[in-house]
Amino acid sequence: MPVPIRRLVVALTLSCALLAGSTACGSGEQTSTKDTAAVQAAHAAATPSPTTSAERQKFAKARFVANAGLAAGATYQWIVKPWKAGKFKKGAQGRKAALVKAGLAGAFTYNRLKAAVRNAQGDPTLSKALAPVNSAIDGLKNLPAKLRGGDDSAAGSFSDTIDKVKGAGASAGAPVKEQVPSASQLKQGS
């Protein structure tokens, strides 16, 4: 299929104009200090970061509330509710599925509570309020295995720890509301 000569001439002219324009505007290897400083300033302005300690504290509280809320939701939905319904008892229908979900939820809860503690370190009031709860959170580490083993006291431990975290958050001005995570969030662990 022949290409019309007019298209070839237009394409060739545009290519030459672009090539000539880009080489003519180049300033060689030397760069202006003003230009470099302007580019760096524009880049710094484009990346958002909290600048004041008040903003950092606000973000720390917001992250704490989100992580603790997800932990509380997972605990209630997949550990406390099935525990109260008796799904962890031997011979209960759907026991195996309930234990697998509870094990995943337990690991997820531990992960989110540790993240909430890290977030709370950005706010002095919240950090002080959570100090007594840290040992209870660390105690949750082995509870998913106990849940899988059918230990009924493990579900109560999760519930008690979540209640302590909610109380600490409320006392520091960061009330925690339960947010049930999706199944994909449980699988990912975050």
N, C-alpha and C positions, 0 to 999 in steps of 0.2 A: 504494500500500500504506500504510494508516494506521499510525502509530506509536502504541503504547499510551501513554496519559497517564502511567502510572506511570514509564516510562522517561524521559519528558521532565522530570518533576518531579525525579527522582533526578539526572539530568544537570545540570539547572539549579541544584540545590542544591549539588552538588559543585563546579561552576564558580564559583559565588559564594563558597563557602567557601575555595577556593584563591586567588581574587582578593583576598578580604578578608585572608586570612592573609599573603599576600606583601606587601601594602601596609602592613599593620599592623606587620610585623616590620622593615620598612625603616627605616634610621636617617637618612634624608635624604642630604645631600651630605657631611656630616662623617664621617670614618672614624677609628677609634681607631688610635693608633700601635702599640699592642700587637697588634691584629689584623693590621695590615700587616706588622709584624715577624714574626709567627707564620707568615703565609703565605709570606713570603720565605724563612724558615728551612726550612719544609717543602719548598719548591721546591728549595732548595739541597741538602737531604738526598736528594731524589729523583733528582738527576742524579749518577751515579757518576763519580768522577774520582780518579785516583791522588793520594794526598796526600803520600806520602813519596817521597824520591828512590829508595829501594830498590824501591818498587812501580813507579815509572816505568822503572827499569832492567830489571825483570822483564818488563814489557810490551814494552819495546823489543827484548829478546832474543827473546821469543815471536813478535813480528811479523817480526823479521829471519829467524828460522828458517822461518816459514811462507812468506814471499816468496821466500827463497833456495831453499827446497825445491820450490816451484812452478816456478821458473826451471830448476832442475836436472832436474826431471821432464820438462819440455817439451823441453829440450835433448836429453836422452837418447832420449826416445820419438820425436821427430819430426825430429831432426837427426842424431844420432850413429848410431842404429840403421840408418836408411836409407843413410847414408853408408858404413857398414861393409858393408852389403848390396850396394853398388854401384848404388843407384837414381838417383844424381845424374849418372851417366855418360851421354854421348850415346848414344841408341839403346836405352837400358834401358826395359823395360816398366814403365809407371806413373811415368815420370820427371816428367811435367808435374804430376801430382797430388802427388808427393813434394816437388817444388820449391815448390809453392804452400803446402803444409803447413809445410815448413821455413821459408819466408819469414815465415809467420804466427808460427810458434814462435820465430823469431829476434827478431821485434819484441816478442813477449810476454816473452821472456827478458830483453831489454834493459830493458823497462818494469819487470819485477819486480825485477831487480837494482838498478835505480836506487831503487826503493821500499825495498829491503832496506838500501841505503846510508843512506837518510834515517832508517830505523828504527834503524840502528846508532848514529847520532849521539846517541841517548838514553842509551847505555851507554859510558862512557869506555874500558873495556877493549876492547870490540868495535870502537869507532871507531878506536882505534889499530891494531888488528889488520887492519882493512880499508883503512887509508890507502894501502899499496902496491898494492892491487888496483884502486883507483879508475881509474887510467889504462887498465888492461886492460878494465874495464867500459865506459869511454868509447870504447874502440876497437871495441866491438861494434856501435856505432851504424850503420855502413855495411855490416856483414856480411850482413844479410838481402838486400840488393841483389846482393851477390856470390854468395850462395847461389842466387838466382834465375838468375844468369848462368852458373851451373855451376862456380864456383870451388871446387875440392876443399879448399883450405887453410882456407876459412871454417869448415867443420864442425870442423876441428881446433882453430881458435881459440876457438870456443864451448866445446868440451870442456875445453880448458886453463883458460879463465877460470872455468868452473864449478868445476873442481878447486881453483883458487886460493881461491875464495870459501868452498868447503867447508873447506879447510885453515885459513883465517883464522877461520872460525866455530868450528871445533873447538878452536883454540888459545885462543880467548876464552871457552870454556865453553858454546858454543851450537852443538852438532853439528847439521849439516844433513842431513836425510833426503829423498830424492827423492820428490816427490808429483806424479804425472802429472795435469795439469789437464784438465778436460773440454773438448770441442770448443767449447762455448759460451763458456767462459772464454777460450779462445784468440781467438775472434772478437771478444769484448769488449775484450780486451787487459788484463784484470785478473782 
